[in-house]
């Protein structure tokens, strides 16, 4: 264990990465064609979002067959070639396992619908009359979490879309089937796994109404989740592979248990608390400026808390479900370059394994769509309807989507400045932001001061210095309203990281003494290392190495 500490993982949203057929959808051959780009960036593992057979109601997170490749993305031969070609370049493939639910198109669910009792027990069916769902739990995509099946006179649970039926993990046969899926991909040479919303797999023994909310507290980090994860890992022999769990609304204590080596569950966890600091009253669909002090508190709590108990974080700003970090926590206009580099530095110098989401290394921004017809995401289209029904104008609802929609992170990868950004020869499945004329891989590769080249340095530094991959962390300037700063220490090496999170200058208050320091990396050029530091420019970041 531990070989992932100096690694950087790159997330590919397959549908938007590279199209080779001209149908406007990214595919597996497209990923193969860009492996050299990833190798040059310094990537160790490539996490691909699901490309398994699926009706694609939720972008492939509704799996109809875990062992088949959806023809939209290519063939099994393509996937085998991808695994081989990545391997040749010293990169491992990490596949996305959606084990909380299956698509209602999965053959198990179809057999359940036929009334087959064995397969009904693969899912969570409950008795009830057509007008009274078993509980008042809410689906995470809006509406009730239960769907009635008239001919069975039963309801089934779906925490997500109605076409995503939750699996019954209390049934040992279900756990056995899912272990077989892991063995299947492991035998093909896959080097790691990402487990989708895996802390929701264990449901309570008795289902009751939630008088305090939407039901989340009953199934989040549920009663047997740790036991089931340990069993899954042990029986598939993946304890030495890189594994990451996506943890929805979890707690620090649970993430410690999910990720500390002695518990033999996963290598690391994603948690999302830091990506809710701009939700007014905790509501994703109500906008406010990010609460930077809250953001700092969460980073301090999770970074220091995980270290104390030997847990391990997956650290990230962006993924296929999140808006672009630069449009959210940075400035995608005047300080585009500076803020993109600052945000990257904060994450890549943290204790944890950093994830780069495709296009993040280019400083890709939200697209700011001006019409609902340009959106593709099921959640966004649902919420546009919900918001306008609540009496918000269409224009206001579009403002909310422009900041919050999952489509913000799903626009095609910007390879060059040509009409469709080098992503496709055809018409892309979703519109490409206009700024691809200058925010693109080709333009940035040749510019020594580009965001892309800065990412290459950050990724290389983690490999070069054990203090970044292994060091302890302690935050400094803890009360400062706009500076995020911390120290990393390891066997006599010391690193000091300073980041100004705002577009205004930041006065440090107390001067930082810099005797015996050298500037390792920073986002403003020509800055020499003086004796002391008193202030930081807008969005400035600096990393100093102390040599004793």
FIVEX-106375 format. One line per 4 residues: number of its first residue (from 1); their letters; for each residue x, y, z of C-alpha. Coordinates in pm, 1 decimal. Example, Ala and Ser with C-alpha at 12.3 -4.5 7.8 and 13.67 -1.06 7.14 Angstrom:
BEGIN
1	as	1230.0:-450.0:780.0  1367.0:-106.0:714.0
This chain:
BEGIN
1	xxxx	0.0:0.0:0.0  100.1:362.6:-26.8  228.2:357.5:-384.9  -50.8:599.6:-470.4
5	xxxx	79.2:878.1:-246.1  305.5:1035.8:-506.8  62.9:959.6:-790.1  -166.8:1193.5:-977.6
9	xxxx	-492.5:1057.6:-1116.7  -664.0:1199.8:-1424.4  -1038.4:1173.6:-1465.9  -1173.6:1122.8:-1815.5
13	xxxx	-1538.6:1187.2:-1887.3  -1531.5:955.3:-2186.6  -1824.1:1115.7:-2367.1  -1647.1:1453.8:-2385.4
17	xxxx	-1279.5:1364.1:-2421.6  -1213.7:1273.2:-2785.2  -1442.3:1158.9:-3065.4  -1291.0:943.5:-3342.5
21	xxxx	-1606.9:854.2:-3535.8  -1749.3:1199.5:-3611.7  -2075.9:1129.6:-3427.6  -2003.4:1405.2:-3173.1
25	xxxx	-1956.2:1167.3:-2877.0  -1621.2:1082.4:-2722.2  -1514.2:717.2:-2737.8  -1253.5:470.4:-2612.1
29	xxxx	-1039.0:499.4:-2927.6  -1032.1:871.7:-2861.2  -880.5:807.2:-2519.2  -618.7:575.7:-2676.1
33	xxxx	-526.8:849.7:-2925.0  -451.4:1094.1:-2640.3  -247.5:867.9:-2409.9  79.5:1040.9:-2502.7
37	xxxx	-65.8:1373.5:-2390.5  -150.3:1220.1:-2050.4  189.8:1056.1:-2020.3  357.5:1390.2:-2087.6
41	xxxx	139.1:1556.3:-1825.3  281.7:1306.1:-1574.6  -33.3:1106.8:-1500.6  -12.6:769.0:-1322.1
45	xxxx	-370.9:646.9:-1332.2  -656.6:725.0:-1567.3  -1003.4:704.2:-1419.3  -1268.6:665.6:-1689.1
49	xxxx	-1632.6:736.3:-1617.4  -1855.0:436.9:-1706.3  -1861.6:315.1:-2065.2  -2060.2:-1.4:-1989.9
53	xxxx	-2385.4:-89.5:-2167.3  -2644.9:158.0:-2050.7  -2956.7:346.9:-2160.0  -2746.4:652.9:-2064.5
57	xxxx	-3022.9:822.7:-1865.6  -2760.9:927.5:-1612.8  -2452.4:938.4:-1831.2  -2366.0:574.0:-1788.1
61	xxxx	-2413.0:566.7:-1411.1  -2717.5:352.6:-1493.2  -2547.3:27.2:-1589.0  -2737.9:-240.4:-1782.9
65	xxxx	-2441.4:-479.2:-1816.0  -2123.1:-448.4:-1609.0  -1918.8:-667.6:-1844.6  -2009.1:-519.9:-2181.4
69	xxxx	-1894.4:-202.2:-2353.2  -2166.8:27.5:-2481.2  -2136.6:42.3:-2862.5  -2160.3:422.6:-2832.3
73	xxxx	-1808.8:412.6:-2680.9  -1656.9:125.8:-2880.2  -1587.0:-242.6:-2834.1  -1432.6:-471.1:-2574.3
77	xxxx	-1126.5:-493.8:-2804.2  -1091.2:-114.4:-2779.7  -1100.9:-132.1:-2400.3  -843.9:-413.8:-2393.9
81	xxxx	-619.6:-209.0:-2622.0  -659.8:95.8:-2398.7  -552.1:-106.0:-2092.8  -247.3:-241.4:-2282.2
85	xxxx	-144.7:91.7:-2434.4  -176.8:274.8:-2102.7  28.6:1.0:-1939.4  306.0:34.8:-2199.3
89	xxxx	330.9:403.4:-2100.2  346.3:320.9:-1730.5  -11.5:432.0:-1660.8  -284.9:225.7:-1499.0
93	xxxx	-653.8:228.8:-1586.3  -902.6:281.2:-1306.3  -1259.2:179.2:-1388.8  -1576.3:317.5:-1236.7
97	xxxx	-1791.8:63.5:-1053.4  -2153.8:168.0:-1002.1  -2255.7:-83.0:-737.7  -2525.8:98.7:-539.9
101	xxxx	-2782.7:50.4:-817.4  -2830.3:-87.8:-1165.9  -3029.0:37.0:-1460.4  -3386.0:-89.7:-1472.3
105	xxxx	-3274.8:-229.1:-1812.1  -3035.7:-473.6:-1637.7  -3140.1:-836.4:-1686.1  -3158.6:-882.3:-1305.3
109	xxxx	-3420.2:-607.9:-1279.6  -3610.4:-736.8:-1581.9  -3632.5:-1076.0:-1410.7  -3746.5:-903.2:-1093.2
113	xxxx	-4023.8:-730.6:-1289.7  -4135.4:-1072.8:-1416.2  -4203.4:-1151.8:-1051.0  -3907.1:-1388.3:-1010.9
117	xxxx	-3860.7:-1396.2:-630.0  -3487.2:-1472.1:-650.8  -3423.2:-1156.5:-855.4  -3674.5:-943.3:-667.6
121	xxxx	-3445.2:-1002.4:-370.3  -3158.2:-845.6:-571.7  -3337.7:-512.0:-525.9  -3531.8:-335.0:-253.6
125	xxxx	-3900.8:-400.6:-308.0  -4164.2:-313.3:-47.0  -4537.8:-373.5:-17.8  -4771.2:-77.4:-35.0
129	xxxx	-5080.9:71.2:-188.7  -5034.9:276.3:-508.4  -5092.3:608.4:-331.9  -4870.0:547.2:-26.5
133	xxxx	-4496.2:500.5:-84.1  -4321.4:298.5:191.5  -4142.2:611.2:322.3  -4118.4:983.2:250.0
137	xxxx	-3754.8:961.9:136.1  -3652.8:1189.6:-149.8  -3454.0:1092.3:-457.1  -3131.1:1286.6:-498.8
141	xxxx	-3259.8:1398.3:-839.2  -3587.2:1533.2:-694.1  -3922.0:1363.1:-618.2  -3999.4:1053.2:-412.4
145	xxxx	-3732.6:779.0:-389.7  -3987.6:498.8:-442.6  -4150.8:388.6:-769.1  -4468.5:182.5:-780.8
149	xxxx	-4491.2:-127.1:-1003.3  -4865.1:-189.1:-1052.0  -4851.9:-553.2:-1165.7  -4634.2:-650.8:-866.1
153	xxxx	-4828.4:-424.3:-627.6  -4491.4:-324.2:-485.8  -4259.1:-25.6:-472.5  -3886.4:-32.8:-545.3
157	xxxx	-3627.2:205.9:-401.2  -3426.9:438.3:-627.0  -3209.5:693.2:-446.6  -3124.3:841.4:-788.5
161	xxxx	-3318.4:841.0:-1117.0  -3630.1:625.8:-1141.9  -3435.2:410.7:-1394.3  -3164.7:340.6:-1131.4
165	xxxx	-3294.1:72.1:-894.6  -3100.1:28.4:-568.5  -2938.4:-309.8:-515.7  -2999.4:-512.3:-199.9
169	xxxx	-2649.8:-556.6:-53.4  -2791.7:-756.8:236.9  -2841.0:-1039.1:-13.7  -2511.9:-1238.0:-29.0
173	xxxx	-2588.8:-1335.9:-390.5  -2579.7:-966.6:-491.2  -2243.8:-922.0:-320.8  -2121.3:-1236.3:-497.8
177	xxxx	-2229.4:-1103.6:-839.5  -2051.1:-772.1:-783.8  -1730.5:-948.4:-675.7  -1741.7:-1138.0:-1005.2
181	xxxx	-1757.5:-807.1:-1193.2  -1440.2:-688.5:-1018.7  -1260.3:-1016.9:-1090.8  -1361.0:-986.9:-1456.4
185	xxxx	-1201.5:-642.2:-1499.9  -903.5:-723.5:-1281.0  -826.8:-1019.3:-1509.3  -821.5:-777.8:-1803.3
189	xxxx	-541.8:-578.2:-1640.8  -731.6:-293.1:-1478.0  -507.9:-138.6:-1207.2  -762.0:41.0:-990.4
193	xxxx	-1128.5:98.0:-916.4  -1344.3:393.7:-828.6  -1663.0:303.2:-642.3  -1958.6:529.2:-711.3
197	xxxx	-2161.5:654.6:-407.8  -2034.9:348.0:-224.9  -2123.2:470.7:124.4  -2494.8:437.2:37.9
201	xxxx	-2489.3:60.1:-23.2  -2599.8:-49.9:324.5  -2965.6:26.0:396.7  -3135.4:8.9:738.1
205	xxxx	-3316.5:-307.4:848.2  -3643.8:-121.4:889.5  -3755.6:157.3:655.7  -3923.7:448.7:833.7
209	xxxx	-4028.4:802.5:743.2  -3774.8:1077.8:801.8  -3946.1:1344.9:1011.5  -3626.7:1555.2:994.7
213	xxxx	-3551.9:1550.1:622.9  -3522.2:1347.2:305.4  -3407.8:1009.5:442.3  -3035.4:1056.5:383.8
217	xxxx	-2941.1:999.2:746.6  -3084.6:646.3:733.0  -2874.8:516.2:443.5  -2559.9:735.0:440.2
221	xxxx	-2266.8:536.2:587.0  -2528.8:270.8:665.5  -2519.9:-4.3:929.6  -2306.6:-265.4:748.7
225	xxxx	-2116.0:-50.6:498.2  -1770.3:-113.7:646.7  -1828.1:-487.5:677.5  -1945.3:-511.9:314.3
229	xxxx	-1654.6:-307.2:181.1  -1398.2:-516.6:369.7  -1559.9:-833.8:235.4  -1564.1:-701.0:-123.1
233	xxxx	-1195.6:-602.5:-109.8  -1082.6:-921.2:63.7  -1270.2:-1161.3:-162.7  -1154.1:-993.8:-485.8
237	xxxx	-791.5:-950.8:-373.9  -778.3:-578.9:-456.6  -631.3:-454.5:-126.8  -304.6:-363.3:-300.3
241	xxxx	-469.3:-187.5:-592.1  -559.5:179.5:-601.2  -919.8:216.4:-492.9  -1123.6:526.8:-422.3
245	xxxx	-1472.4:553.9:-284.0  -1706.4:838.0:-368.7  -1861.1:923.4:-33.8  -2186.6:1115.2:-38.8
249	xxxx	-2254.1:1345.8:263.3  -2018.6:1139.0:477.9  -1833.1:1211.1:803.8  -1464.4:1244.2:882.2
253	xxxx	-1474.5:944.5:1117.8  -1622.8:720.6:850.4  -1369.4:835.7:589.5  -1087.8:751.6:829.0
257	xxxx	-1229.4:399.0:855.7  -1285.2:371.0:479.8  -925.9:466.7:401.9  -681.6:374.9:678.5
261	xxxx	-467.2:79.1:577.1  -531.9:-125.5:891.4  -905.0:-142.0:813.9  -838.8:-296.5:470.3
265	xxxx	-1118.8:-114.6:293.3  -1013.8:146.1:31.3  -698.0:344.0:-51.8  -874.6:680.1:-30.2
269	xxxx	-1203.7:869.6:-27.5  -1367.9:1154.3:-208.9  -1577.9:1377.7:12.2  -1766.5:1683.9:-104.0
273	xxxx	-1814.0:1914.3:193.1  -1574.1:2175.3:51.1  -1783.9:2192.6:-266.0  -2092.7:2310.8:-77.7
277	xxxx	-1950.6:2635.8:62.4  -2138.1:2838.4:-198.5  -2475.3:2667.3:-138.0  -2703.4:2919.4:35.1
281	xxxx	-2873.7:2745.7:332.2  -2715.7:2420.6:211.1  -2923.6:2431.7:-107.9  -2728.5:2363.5:-427.4
285	xxxx	-2985.0:2561.4:-629.3  -2949.8:2882.3:-424.0  -2648.5:3094.1:-511.4  -2406.2:3280.3:-288.6
289	xxxx	-2040.2:3380.3:-293.2  -1816.8:3098.4:-164.9  -1764.3:3122.8:211.0  -1383.1:3117.6:210.3
293	xxxx	-1345.7:3087.9:586.7  -1575.0:2786.6:583.9  -1372.1:2641.6:296.3  -1053.8:2684.8:499.7
297	xxxx	-1213.3:2530.1:808.6  -1319.9:2224.8:609.0  -975.5:2180.2:457.1  -815.8:2214.1:801.7
301	xxxx	-1060.8:1971.9:960.0  -1024.8:1706.3:687.3  -652.8:1739.8:616.7  -546.1:1743.1:981.6
305	xxxx	-817.7:1500.0:1094.4  -736.3:1237.4:830.6  -366.8:1264.0:911.5  -423.3:1221.1:1286.1
309	xxxx	-587.4:881.9:1233.9  -387.9:767.1:928.4  -671.1:812.1:676.0  -603.3:925.6:319.0
313	xxxx	-785.4:1185.5:110.4  -847.4:1206.0:-260.2  -801.3:1580.3:-316.1  -979.6:1760.8:-597.2
317	xxxx	-1180.5:2063.3:-707.8  -1349.9:1932.6:-1021.9  -1525.8:1629.9:-1160.5  -1803.8:1542.8:-1405.3
321	xxxx	-2068.2:1640.0:-1146.5  -1922.1:1977.5:-1050.6  -1895.0:2319.0:-1214.3  -1546.0:2428.2:-1318.4
325	xxxx	-1349.1:2536.2:-1010.0  -1198.1:2838.5:-1181.6  -1544.6:2982.1:-1256.6  -1648.8:2907.7:-901.9
329	xxxx	-1357.3:2977.6:-665.9  -1127.6:3167.7:-899.7  -1173.7:3431.5:-1166.9  -1220.1:3308.4:-1522.2
333	xxxx	-1171.9:3661.5:-1660.8  -900.8:3905.0:-1552.5  -709.7:3665.0:-1325.3  -780.5:3349.3:-1525.1
337	xxxx	-421.4:3222.5:-1530.4  -329.0:3330.0:-1178.9  -637.9:3186.4:-1011.4  -621.9:2856.5:-1204.5
341	xxxx	-261.7:2807.4:-1094.3  -339.4:2907.8:-735.8  -628.0:2660.1:-707.5  -409.5:2384.9:-852.2
345	xxxx	-126.6:2459.6:-610.1  -352.5:2438.9:-304.4  -469.8:2088.2:-399.0  -143.2:1947.0:-534.2
349	xxxx	55.0:2043.4:-224.2  -204.1:1888.1:9.5  -167.8:1558.9:191.6  -364.0:1320.0:-30.4
353	xxxx	-374.8:1200.1:-388.5  -460.4:1479.4:-634.0  -712.5:1429.4:-912.4  -706.7:1634.4:-1231.9
357	xxxx	-1036.5:1647.6:-1416.6  -1001.9:1671.4:-1793.9  -951.0:2030.8:-1906.6  -878.7:2153.2:-1554.4
361	xxxx	-510.2:2153.4:-1648.0  -598.5:2397.8:-1927.6  -805.7:2628.4:-1708.7  -1131.1:2533.9:-1881.8
365	xxxx	-1428.8:2740.6:-1761.5  -1806.2:2706.4:-1730.5  -1973.2:2760.7:-2070.1  -2238.8:3010.4:-1947.3
369	xxxx	-2519.1:2874.2:-2165.3  -2793.5:3129.3:-2231.7  -3078.8:2892.8:-2318.1  -3225.9:2583.7:-2153.4
373	xxxx	-3215.7:2403.7:-2489.8  -2837.0:2396.1:-2466.3  -2844.1:2184.7:-2149.6  -2832.6:1803.9:-2163.7
377	xxxx	-2812.9:1694.4:-1798.8  -3124.7:1526.4:-1655.4  -3074.9:1691.2:-1313.8  -3037.4:2040.9:-1466.2
381	xxxx	-3345.4:2008.3:-1684.2  -3545.8:1878.4:-1383.2  -3435.0:2166.9:-1166.1  -3501.6:2428.1:-1434.5
385	xxxx	-3861.6:2306.7:-1427.8  -3871.2:2294.3:-1045.9  -3721.5:2643.8:-1011.5  -3956.0:2803.0:-1265.1
389	xxxx	-4252.9:2627.1:-1098.7  -4139.3:2786.0:-771.5  -4191.9:3122.9:-937.4  -3836.7:3214.3:-1040.7
393	xxxx	-3810.5:3368.4:-1387.8  -3654.6:3164.5:-1666.6  -3370.2:3414.7:-1677.4  -3300.0:3372.0:-1303.9
397	xxxx	-3319.6:2992.2:-1335.2  -3063.1:3004.0:-1618.5  -2831.6:3207.3:-1394.2  -2852.3:2932.6:-1134.5
401	xxxx	-2780.9:2660.1:-1394.0  -2489.8:2860.2:-1538.5  -2328.2:2838.5:-1194.3  -2446.3:2495.4:-1080.3
405	xxxx	-2525.7:2260.2:-1366.8  -2328.7:1937.9:-1399.2  -2303.5:2021.3:-1771.1  -2052.5:2293.1:-1674.1
409	xxxx	-1794.4:2019.7:-1628.1  -1907.2:1813.3:-1925.6  -1828.9:2037.2:-2221.2  -1584.6:1877.8:-2467.1
413	xxxx	-1211.7:1877.8:-2404.0  -1049.7:2175.8:-2575.5  -761.9:2033.7:-2779.4  -713.4:2319.1:-3026.3
417	xxxx	-867.7:2641.2:-3153.7  -1052.6:2491.4:-3450.1  -1431.5:2507.6:-3480.5  -1508.7:2206.6:-3260.1
421	xxxx	-1192.1:2238.1:-3049.6  -1031.2:1928.3:-3204.8  -1282.3:1716.3:-3013.4  -1485.4:1601.4:-3312.3
425	xxxx	-1521.2:1630.4:-3688.9  -1898.3:1626.2:-3647.2  -2148.5:1818.1:-3437.2  -2058.6:1782.9:-3066.3
429	xxxx	-2325.1:1636.0:-2834.3  -2308.6:1955.3:-2626.7  -2190.5:2305.9:-2714.4  -1825.7:2406.2:-2675.9
433	xxxx	-1739.9:2731.7:-2493.5  -1630.3:3016.1:-2722.9  -1310.0:3064.8:-2523.3  -1163.2:2743.0:-2668.2
437	xxxx	-996.4:2972.1:-2923.5  -728.5:3047.1:-2661.2  -798.8:2795.0:-2382.8  -676.1:2477.4:-2552.3
441	xxxx	-403.7:2215.1:-2523.5  -226.4:2308.7:-2845.1  -191.3:2678.6:-2757.8  -83.8:2604.1:-2401.5
445	xxxx	171.0:2332.2:-2480.8  395.5:2587.6:-2650.7  359.9:2860.1:-2386.1  605.3:2817.7:-2098.3
449	xxxx	384.5:3028.5:-1869.8  65.2:2834.6:-1946.2  -163.5:2666.5:-1695.5  -87.5:2332.5:-1864.9
453	xxxx	287.3:2366.4:-1813.1  232.7:2474.5:-1453.5  33.5:2154.1:-1390.2  319.0:1948.6:-1534.4
457	xxxx	551.9:2105.4:-1277.7  313.0:2045.5:-987.3  271.4:1679.4:-1083.8  648.1:1633.5:-1117.3
461	xxxx	718.1:1800.4:-780.9  502.9:1544.2:-597.2  720.3:1269.4:-745.7  1040.5:1453.3:-662.2
465	xxxx	981.6:1552.4:-298.7  871.4:1307.4:-31.4  758.5:1602.1:182.0  471.3:1655.8:-66.2
469	xxxx	367.3:1290.9:-96.4  437.3:1175.6:260.3  470.1:1484.2:481.0  261.6:1592.8:775.1
473	xxxx	42.1:1900.3:739.0  -25.1:2193.5:968.4  -219.9:2504.9:873.7  -87.2:2854.2:944.9
477	xxxx	-260.6:3195.0:925.0  -563.4:2993.0:1036.1  -787.8:3294.4:1097.3  -686.5:3491.6:786.6
481	xxxx	-1002.6:3567.7:586.2  -844.9:3524.3:242.2  -514.6:3341.2:276.7  -501.3:2963.5:283.1
485	xxxx	-159.3:2859.0:410.5  1.0:2548.2:549.3  327.9:2376.5:632.1  428.4:2027.5:523.4
489	xxxx	712.5:1853.0:708.0  895.4:1526.1:649.5  1229.5:1406.4:787.4  1391.5:1747.5:803.0
493	xxxx	1230.6:1883.0:484.6  985.7:2167.6:525.6  749.3:2320.0:273.1  543.8:2636.5:319.3
497	xxxx	243.1:2691.6:93.9  67.0:3028.3:73.3  -237.6:3107.0:-137.8  -439.5:3424.5:-168.6
501	xxxx	-794.1:3310.2:-248.3  -921.2:3652.1:-356.3  -883.2:3914.7:-630.2  -762.1:4174.2:-379.5
505	xxxx	-413.8:4200.7:-226.6  -369.2:4009.1:96.3  -174.1:4154.2:385.9  -21.8:3872.5:589.1
509	xxxx	-26.3:4082.6:905.9  276.0:3911.9:1057.0  574.3:3893.1:821.7  673.4:3546.8:714.0
513	xxxx	1046.4:3499.8:776.4  1213.1:3330.9:481.2  1568.9:3270.7:596.3  1709.9:2961.3:431.3
517	xxxx	1408.9:2924.3:197.3  1391.1:2894.7:-174.3  1085.7:2949.8:-392.2  990.6:2609.5:-532.0
521	xxxx	698.1:2722.8:-746.7  470.1:3024.3:-771.5  218.6:3175.7:-1012.1  372.6:3520.7:-1059.7
525	xxxx	695.3:3541.0:-1257.2  1019.3:3705.6:-1155.0  952.9:3680.5:-782.2  1273.9:3634.8:-591.7
529	xxxx	1300.8:3500.8:-243.5  1363.2:3794.5:-11.5  1419.5:3784.2:362.7  1052.8:3819.5:451.4
533	xxxx	710.5:3825.9:292.8  442.6:4076.8:391.5  169.6:4057.0:128.8  38.7:3852.4:-158.8
537	xxxx	-88.1:3983.9:-491.8  -438.6:3894.9:-619.3  -472.7:3514.5:-632.3  -99.9:3480.5:-573.0
541	xxxx	41.8:3152.1:-451.2  393.3:3061.5:-343.7  553.8:2739.9:-229.7  878.7:2767.7:-35.2
545	xxxx	1118.5:2488.1:45.2  1317.7:2522.6:365.7  1646.3:2340.7:360.2  1801.2:2271.5:695.1
